[in-house]
């Protein structure tokens, strides 16, 4: 038995039946990281030694009856933009290369309360800006299905680590598709929760009105379990919603009879690769077989959303990244003459090209004379997008689209063409603009054996509906059983 092949709920079962111990599980993952990291390059910081020690302590406490909890001793990987006390939190940037967080993000506290073991901090596009994890200061992460392809981004390290069995599950963050698109590229399950469902306290901000932390897992059941652990009202986050705590695993009924699914034709137009379209059409047929009511509809939000998204996200980024100035806790240029020079040189030296591009764009759209023409207009478009979705949800329970118009592309393939890179978010950004939940679930592989992702979008706080729709599809098709990354062989 390869321990690292197991899902988290399978690991729990084996722990409960005393077939495995916490130290055996952690050792299996540590060995796997030691073996595969040189090829996948998913981690910025590994905590293998700390994890091993922690596993021994937890196991002892379990044996003494001091800890009882179904997640005690289960390992996890964390995207490197969530503050972890005493551990580097770099956002994959030279700017924060040596920043050690003095406190934990709320999601990390919640995992610590369950005695979950952190295996390390996962690579990402710098400050979560990018769709390929090629914009990291430290390394380019590879896709476990084909090491010459990108894993997607910005949570590429998280998705690749789960796909390569280096962690059983991981946390990512999603501002415009950064959980769903890499999950699609890496053949795993990624959920972006409703805005406000998961606390953002301790998440290094990129675009505060769009960012959301969420789970990346091997299957839908694990996804529901990890979502259970990280949700809940947090008074430290003013945008945190105060809604009743739910158990999302109870929603997984393996039944979609009578579920109304809308398929917006605008998401299946030009730019969608034929293989991606074919796999989604097969998935739509499968839903019909399973008894769902599926019909084509019109939801003309994609092209407006992309433009509005890049204006809003860059504007918020330019203001959020103003704090990285070389004065307090970041990299500082060595050679400067006065205060203005420190700012200029520090930011020039320590931010990568993509981050600079977005700061400049954001500062431009917020500047006087352009604010009304761009930023204000983008916020009006945002309201229109929300209204369009509301109309759609009057009629449908779930909206089904591709997660990405393409499968994973070659490393280096789009770095010189930022617009082509931005277009890979066309199917995902509208969900963030409207603050809705969306899940990406694998729906087959293309002719070259690369995974294709299907996105299911739900109404606000209707995570149960999309989780059950994803779960029912997954149970009927068995993607994980039938498809393995080449890297696993």
Secondary structure as UniProt FT lines:
FT   HELIX           3..5
FT   HELIX           8..16
FT   TURN            17..18
FT   HELIX           22..40
FT   STRAND          43..46
FT   HELIX           48..63
FT   TURN            64..65
FT   TURN            70..73
FT   STRAND          75..79
FT   TURN            80..81
FT   TURN            85..86
FT   TURN            91..92
FT   HELIX           94..96
FT   TURN            97..98
FT   HELIX           106..113
FT   TURN            114..115
FT   STRAND          117..122
FT   HELIX           126..128
FT   TURN            144..145
FT   TURN            147..148
FT   HELIX           156..163
FT   TURN            164..165
FT   STRAND          169..174
FT   TURN            178..179
FT   HELIX           180..186
FT   STRAND          189..192
FT   TURN            195..196
FT   TURN            201..202
FT   TURN            208..210
FT   STRAND          212..217
FT   HELIX           220..230
FT   TURN            235..236
FT   TURN            238..239
FT   HELIX           248..251
FT   TURN            257..258
FT   STRAND          260..264
FT   HELIX           265..268
FT   TURN            270..271
FT   HELIX           274..289
FT   TURN            290..291
FT   STRAND          293..297
FT   TURN            300..301
FT   HELIX           302..320
FT   HELIX           321..323
FT   HELIX           339..350
FT   HELIX           353..366
FT   TURN            368..370
FT   HELIX           371..376
FT   HELIX           377..395
FT   STRAND          398..402
FT   TURN            411..412
FT   TURN            415..416
FT   HELIX           418..423
FT   TURN            424..428
FT   HELIX           429..434
FT   STRAND          438..445
FT   TURN            447..448
FT   STRAND          451..458
FT   TURN            460..461
FT   HELIX           463..477
FT   HELIX           479..482
FT   HELIX           486..488
//
